[in-house]
Amino acid sequence: MNLVRLLLSLILGASVYMTGLRLAEMRIEDEDNFPLLALNPSLINIVTVGHKGLYLDFAYFWLLQTLTNDDDKAVHQPEDVYRRIQLVIRHQPEVESIYTLSCFVMALDYNKPLLCEEIANIGMKARPDSWLIPAVVGYMFAFILKDPAKASYYYQKTESKPKRPEYVAKLSRRLMKGLTDKEDGTDALRTIVEGTDDEDYREFLIKFLGERK
């Protein structure tokens, strides 16, 4: 059994190595180079014989070319690029920049900032220690989407993260204070509470409204 595992590991290692040699030539159409990405995330570690991280690292390099290649951005639809992002991040690779870069590309290059939220939520599961991932989506809601309540919600998620800058966590309270200082600001928050399906977001707003009494 150990010999079989060793042989499978060598075969996979050789395959990944050859894929690495071709990275400079690969473009967005080359999804067939990573057929395992289509598998259920619970199976990929089994199929790669424990080398899931290595396989996803190479998939990340492929996606990185997709996200940074200006020629690709000029000819491909945002839905195509987002589908490729989902293909990789559904496996929750632990590379922090895959989530932050994907978020900025979809928001700034393809004018789809709302997609940052789904990307970030997957990223926060993969990297629960990251302060940067929630801070990036907080930035999108604050400065691109002009939604201070949702921005505050995500900035608040940085408070318990190690190594986060103090000013980032403070942005949450500052944004909420700015919102409630406006006329009808508190009523606007109550309206959001009544209309949102996100239980965690609702609890965040209810807690803040309770503190304001």
C-alpha positions, 0 to 999 in steps of 0.5 A: 500500500505504501508503495502504491502511494509512493508511485502515485505521489511520484506520478502526480509530482511529475505531472505538476512539475510539467504543468509548472514548466508550461505556466508561461505559455498558459492562458485563460482558455487552458482550463483542461490543464487543471481537470481536478478543479472540477471535482468536489472539494472533499475529494481533491485531497484524496485524488492528489494523494495528499498533495492538494496544496501543491496542486492548488498552488499551480492552479493559483499561478494559472489564475494569476495570469488570468487576473493580471493579463491585460490582453485577457481582460480586453477580450473576456467577459466578467462572467467568464473570469469570475467562473474561473475564479470560482473554479479555484477558490471553491477549494479554499486555497490558503493563499491570501492574495488569491482572494484580495486580488480576485476581489480588486480585479472583479471590482475595478477591472470588470466593474463588479464590486458586489462579487467581492463579498462572495469571494471574501466570504470563501476567503475568510473560511480558508484564512480565518486569521486574515484581517486583509480579506475582510478589510478589502471587502469592507473597502469595497462597500465603503468607497465603491458601493457606498454602503457604510453599514455593510462596510462597518460589518466587514471592518468589524471582522478585523478586530479579532485578527492578529497583526491587524492595523488599529485604524482598520478596526476603528473604521467600523465604529466610525462608519456606523457613527457617521451613519447614525448621526445622519437624520433617519440614519437609525431608522435606515438601519432598522429597515436593513435589519428587517430586510436582510436574510443574512443572520450574522449581519442582522445580529451585528446591526441589532447589537449596534442599535442596542448599544445606541439606546 
